[in-house]
Amino acid sequence: MSRIAFCLVFVCVARAGFAQPSQHAMSPALRIAAAVSPAPAGMRSGATVMDYDSTGTLVTVREGKGLLICLADNPRGKSFHVACYDRELEPFMARGRALRAQHVSDDETDSIRAREIRGGTLAMPRHPTALYQYVAERDSVDAAAGVIHGASYLYIVYMPFATTATTGFPAQPLDDGGPWLMYPGKPWAHLMIGPPKAATITLGK
């Protein structure tokens, strides 16, 4: 499984500041179209969209009434990355972003959130919830035309506290991109599903 495939949204968003900041090459409309593009087509129009302002702060640029929150690409990131997740995951995602903004390490961030979830002060859905995302190399994105080449999809289904025994899914990646369970037994245990074939995405179609 590639480094890109393991780049989950709560890590990618927090650690996206590896590269030097760049101007938003896509128009605002295309940035929104790109943000919602990982989601199933029928769920895109109702999604809330968050994007990065000129200071690098993540702000809401479109309010939606649908099930998903979609994050636009962070232009500071080395890779092009967009993601959509169930809005019930937002407290968990937002808490991770806030902790990492304070330069809390990944391990400590996980420990804090685990304590807060178990203590009832951080909400985490107790039922399965979905996350849709893809990553592409920056030089494979035609920003003017709104085309992303070589997009590697990764689908995630959060199943808090799930284990291999309770689900029957293996805890190791499968060669064909089939579902496997990451972080079994953790509050953020989730299925990883990674289609092996890269895609070309034309925004707005």
C-alpha positions in Angstrom: 0.0 0.0 0.0 1.5 3.4 -1.0 2.2 6.3 1.2 -0.5 8.2 -0.6 -3.1 5.4 0.2 -2.3 5.8 3.9 -2.7 9.6 3.9 -6.1 9.8 5.8 -7.9 13.0 5.9 -7.2 13.8 9.5 -3.5 13.5 8.8 -3.4 15.0 5.4 -5.2 18.2 6.4 -3.1 18.7 9.5 0.2 17.9 7.8 -0.3 19.6 4.5 2.1 22.5 5.1 5.2 20.7 3.8 5.5 22.7 0.6 5.7 26.5 0.2 2.4 28.2 -0.1 1.1 28.7 -3.6 -1.8 30.8 -5.0 -5.1 29.0 -5.6 -4.6 28.1 -9.3 -8.2 26.9 -9.7 -11.1 29.3 -9.7 -13.3 29.3 -6.6 -16.0 27.5 -8.5 -13.6 24.8 -9.6 -12.2 24.5 -6.1 -15.6 23.8 -4.8 -16.3 21.3 -7.7 -13.0 19.6 -6.8 -13.8 19.5 -3.1 -17.0 17.6 -3.7 -15.8 15.4 -6.5 -14.7 12.4 -4.3 -18.3 12.0 -3.1 -21.0 10.0 -4.8 -22.7 12.2 -7.5 -26.0 12.4 -5.7 -24.5 13.7 -2.5 -22.4 16.5 -3.9 -24.9 19.3 -4.3 -25.9 19.2 -0.6 -22.4 19.0 0.8 -20.9 21.7 3.0 -17.6 22.8 1.6 -14.6 24.1 3.6 -11.6 25.8 1.9 -8.4 27.5 2.9 -8.2 31.3 3.0 -5.2 33.4 2.2 -3.8 32.8 5.8 -4.1 29.0 5.4 -7.1 28.9 7.7 -9.9 26.4 6.9 -13.2 28.2 6.6 -16.7 27.3 5.4 -17.3 28.6 1.8 -20.5 26.8 1.1 -23.2 25.8 3.6 -25.0 22.6 2.8 -27.8 20.6 4.3 -26.6 17.2 3.1 -24.8 14.4 5.0 -21.3 15.4 3.9 -18.6 17.9 4.7 -16.0 18.3 1.9 -12.5 19.7 2.3 -10.9 21.6 -0.6 -7.3 20.9 -1.6 -4.7 22.7 0.6 -2.4 24.6 -1.8 0.4 24.2 0.7 0.4 20.5 0.4 2.8 18.5 -1.7 0.0 16.5 -3.2 -3.4 17.4 -4.4 -5.9 16.0 -1.9 -9.6 16.4 -1.5 -12.0 14.6 0.8 -15.6 14.3 1.9 -16.8 12.8 5.2 -20.0 12.3 7.2 -20.8 15.5 9.1 -21.1 13.4 12.3 -17.3 12.9 12.1 -16.7 16.7 12.2 -16.1 17.0 16.0 -13.5 14.2 15.7 -11.9 15.8 12.6 -12.0 19.3 14.0 -10.4 18.3 17.3 -7.5 16.6 15.4 -7.0 19.8 13.4 -7.0 22.0 16.5 -4.5 19.8 18.4 -2.1 19.6 15.4 -2.3 23.3 15.0 -1.0 23.5 18.5 1.9 21.3 17.3 0.7 18.3 19.4 2.3 15.1 18.0 0.2 12.6 16.2 0.6 10.0 19.0 -0.5 12.5 21.6 -3.3 13.8 19.5 -4.6 10.2 19.2 -4.2 9.7 23.0 -6.1 12.9 23.8 -9.0 12.1 21.4 -9.2 8.5 22.7 -9.5 9.8 26.3 -12.1 12.4 25.3 -14.2 9.9 23.3 -14.2 7.4 26.1 -14.9 10.1 28.6 -17.9 11.4 26.6 -16.5 14.9 26.0 -15.7 14.3 22.3 -18.5 13.0 20.1 -17.8 10.0 17.8 -20.5 8.2 15.9 -21.2 4.8 17.2 -22.6 3.6 13.8 -20.6 3.2 10.5 -19.8 6.5 8.7 -18.2 7.1 5.4 -15.2 9.1 4.1 -14.4 9.6 0.4 -11.1 11.0 -0.8 -8.5 10.9 -3.5 -4.9 12.1 -3.9 -3.0 13.1 -7.1 0.4 14.5 -7.8 0.4 18.3 -8.2 2.0 18.2 -11.6 -0.8 16.0 -12.9 -3.5 18.6 -12.1 -4.6 20.9 -15.0 -6.0 23.7 -12.9 -7.2 25.8 -15.8 -9.1 23.0 -17.5 -10.3 21.5 -14.2 -8.9 18.0 -14.9 -7.1 15.8 -12.4 -5.1 13.0 -13.9 -3.9 9.9 -11.9 -6.3 10.3 -9.0 -5.9 7.5 -6.4 -9.1 6.9 -4.5 -9.3 5.7 -1.0 -12.7 5.0 0.7 -13.0 4.7 4.4 -15.8 3.4 6.6 -15.4 4.3 10.3 -16.6 1.5 12.6 -15.7 2.6 16.1 -14.1 -0.1 18.3 -14.5 -2.7 15.5 -12.1 -5.7 15.5 -11.3 -8.5 13.1 -13.3 -10.8 15.4 -16.5 -8.6 15.3 -16.3 -7.9 11.5 -14.4 -10.7 9.8 -12.2 -8.2 8.0 -8.4 -8.7 8.0 -6.1 -6.2 9.8 -3.6 -6.1 6.8 -4.0 -4.5 3.4 -5.2 -6.7 0.6 -3.4 -6.8 -2.8 -6.5 -6.1 -4.8 -7.5 -3.0 -2.8 -10.3 -4.8 -1.0 -11.5 -3.8 2.5 -9.3 -4.3 5.5 -9.5 -3.0 9.1 -7.1 -0.3 10.2 -6.7 0.5 14.0 -8.9 -2.4 15.1 -10.3 -1.8 18.6 -9.7 1.9 18.5 -12.5 4.5 18.6 -11.5 5.4 15.1 -11.3 1.8 13.7 -12.2 1.9 10.1 -12.3 -0.1 6.9 -9.8 0.9 4.2 -10.9 0.3 0.6 -8.5 1.4 -2.1 -9.4 0.7 -5.7 -6.1 -0.1 -7.5 -6.9 1.8 -10.7 -6.1 5.5 -10.9 -8.8 7.8 -12.4 -8.9 10.9 -14.5 -11.5 13.4 -13.2 -13.0 16.2 -15.2 -14.6 18.7 -12.8 -18.2 19.7 -13.5 -19.0 16.5 -15.4 
